[in-house]
Amino acid sequence: MSRASKEITQQEVAAYAAFCASNNIIHDGSEADAANADFVLNYFVNTWGEDLTAGNLAQAFPQLKPHLKFHSKAEVELSKATVSFDEANRKKFATWFEQQTFLEKEGEFGFANAANLLEELKGRDITKETIAAAIGRIEAPTSRYDTRVRRPLHYVQTQRHVSPAAQADDPNRKPGEFISMQGMKRFADGSWGKDYAAERAAAAAKNNPTATDSVKLLEQQAKQDAENIRGNSRYQDSLLSKTFATKPGTSDIDWQATAAARRALLRSMVQSASRSVR
């Protein structure tokens, strides 16, 4: 053992900080940071008996790694995204992000949302208007000429309620429906057309239990997607929640078409808000 003392020097503290920064190890004053530091110090002082140097830390990393807590991929991306902004803009974004209620702001989804928005806002001042425009660009449909991969935002899940008056509405029309896209789908160029593939899949599923299960699963996923789409105000939420598309010849909700209709409506809301402040 070459370690002369159990006391930790400032050089060792600096070496450990640099080691954490280069390996995405949590070192931020949190409980996870304390657990990491305790384990590393115990390993070097009591188990290995060596000084904490850059070389020794690198050599010990394979033995330390299984016991350490790391920043997630989303946290790392958020940290990288914030570098492009000055302190004033970072504070403005943090204030807006904490006050808004329609995007997830906790955990991995929260980190991913913040990183996604900041990446889209790069090079711009942070205002409600530039944020609204950034959301519109993220949600906008892509084309074959657009090579950038836009990751979807994660919206807060809410339980939708229908009023007694709406429940008593015309049984052949869904409550509050004002966009009808029966049997339609949106194509890559932004146009709408008949979804023949979906009709063929639905017809084949009638005599195929496995296919039927798949169709039901896709419908459930589309329903959750549609219900997660939120606006930037209660008024927008109300409009979005009343937007439905029905299956051809029925009053049943087509959740895949409904999700597409709500996304299109949200984009138009965001674009309209952006134009109004110019």
N, C-alpha and C positions, 0 to 999 in steps of 0.2 A: 504494500500500500504506500503510495507516494504522497497522499494528502497529509499536510502537516497540522491542520486545524479543522475543527468542525464549524468555525465561523465562516460566513459567506462574505467574500470581498465585493467591492463595487465592480471590479473587472468581471467577476463571475455573473453578477446581476446583469451587466450589459451583454455578456455573451449569451445568457439565457434568453433575454429579450429579443436579440437578433435571431436566435434559433427559432423562437416561436413565430416571429414575423415571417421568416422564410418558409415555414412549413405549415402555415395556417392553423397553428395551435392556439387555443383560446388563452389570451393573456390580457384581460381587460378589467381586472378587479372583481370579477364575479366569483360565485361559488365554484364554478367549473375551473376558473383560473387558479383558485386556491388549491383545489384538488390536484391539478396538474403540477403546480410548483411543489407541493408537499411530496408527491411521488418522486419527482425528479431529484429533489434535494436528498430525500432518504436514500435513493439509489446511489447517488454519487458519494454521499457522506458515510453511509453505513454499510452499503453492499459492495460497491466497487472501490471506494476509497480514493477517488481521483478528483482533480480540480475540474470545475466546469469551464471548459474552453471550447472554442468552435470545433476543433478536431475531435475532442472527446465526446462532445454532444452528438456529432455526426456519426461517430463510431457506435455510440450507445443507442442511436435512434431505433434500430430494428427491435431491440429489447424493450424500449420505452413505448413505442407506438401503440401496441395493443391496450395500454393502460391510460392513454391520454385522450383528452376531449378536444375535437377540432371544430373550426368554423365550417358550416355547411357550404355547399357550392353556391347556394343563393346568397348567403351572407358575403362570400368572397366577391361575387359579382356586384353586389350592392356597394361594397367598399371600393371597388374599382370605378364604379359609375359616379360616385360622389367626388372623386378627384377632379373632375372637370369643372366643378362649381366652386365659387368662393364661399366664405362662411355665411354671408348674408343670404345668398340664394339657397344654401343648404338648410338654413333655419326656416326660410319661407316655405320650402317644400315640406320639411318635417312638420311644421304647423298645419299646413293644408292636409297632409296625409293623416295626421292624428285626428283631425276634425271631421274628415269625410266619413260617410257611413255606408257607402255602397261597394267599396273594394275591401277585400280581406287585408288586414294590417297586422296580423299576429302570425308567428311561426314562419314556416317555409313559404307559404303562399304570400304572406306579408312582405318578406324579404324579396321574393320574386317580383311582386307587383311594383315595389319601390324601385328596384333595379331596372325593370322594364321601362317604367315611366322616365326615370332619369336618363336612360340611354336615348330615349326618343326626344328628350328635352335638351340634349347636349347642344351647346352653342347659343342657347336662348335664356333670357331672363325668366325667372319663375314667377308666374302670375296665374290667377284662376283661368284666364283666357288661354294662355299657352299650354296649361295642363289639359284643358278641355280639348284643344286642338290636337294635343299629343294622343289623347285617348281615341279621338276620331281617326288618326292615322294608324294607330295600332289595330283598331277594329275594322278598318277599311279592307275591302277585298283586294287580294293581290292579283297581279297579271303575270304573264310569261316574261314581261320586260322588267319586272320587279324582282331582283335577286335577293333582296334582304329578307331574312327569316324573322317574322314578327311573332313572338310568343304571345299566346292569349293571356289576358288579364283574368284574375281570379276574383269573382264577385261573391258578396255575402249571400248565403242561402237564407231565404225567408219563406215563411208559410203564407201562401196566398189565400185570401178569404173572399167569398162571393156574397154580396148582400142579399137579403130576402127578395128585394125588388128585382135584382138581376137574375135570381133563380127562377122568377116567374116570367122571364122574358120569353119571346117566341121560341118554342122548342126546336124549330128548324134552323135557328141561328144561335151561335154561342153568345153569352152575355157580353155586351159592349163591343162586339166585333165590328171593326171598321176597315180591316184589310183582309181581302179574300184572295187566297192563293191556292185554291183547290187543285191538287194534283200537279202543282208547279214546283220547279226547283231553280236555284240560281246557278248559272254557269260561270266559268272562270273569267269570261269577258264582261261579267256584270249583268248580262241579260237573263230573262226568265223564260222558261219553256216547260213543256210537258215532261214529267218525270216517268218515262216509259219503263226505265229499268226498275224503278220502285214498284210499279204496277206488276211487272213480270215476277219480281221477287215475292210480292204479296200473294200473287196467284199460285206460285209454286209452293209457298209455305202452307197453303191450306191442306195439302195432302202429304206434308212432310213435317212430322213432329219436331225434328231437330231444327229445321229452318224456322218453324213457328216460334220456338224458344228464342232463336237469334233475333227474329223480328221484334219480339216483345222486349228483349234486352236493349236493342237499339232504340226502341220507342221510349223506354224508361230513361235511358241516358239522355235522349233528346229532350224529354220533359224536364229533367233536372237542369240541363243546360239552359232551356228557355226560362225557367223560373229563377235562375241565378242572374239573369240579365237585369241590371238595375240602372236607373238614371241618376241624375245629380240633384234631384229634388223630389219631394213627395208627389208633385204634379206629374213629373216625368214617369215616376214609378207607377202612378195610377194609369197613365196612358199605356205604358208597356204591358202592365198586367191585364189590360182589357183587349190586348191584341191577340187574336187567334186566327189560325187557318184550319179549315176543316177538310176531312177526307171527301173525295168526290162522291156526290150523291148521298151524303150522310151529314149528320150534325156532330159526328165524332171529331174530336180534336186531332189534327195531324201535327204531332209535336215537333217533328223535324222541320216542317214548313213553318210552324209557329216560331221556332227558335230563329230561323233565317229572317222571318218578318220582323221580329223584335230587334234583331241586330241591325237590320236595315233602318228601322225607325230610330234606334238609338244613334246611329251614325248621322242621320238627318238632323236630330236634335242638337248633337254636338257641333255639326257644321253650321247650323243656323245660329247657335250661340256665338260661334267664332266669328261669323260674318257681322253679327250685330255690334261687335265692339271695334270693328275696324273704322 
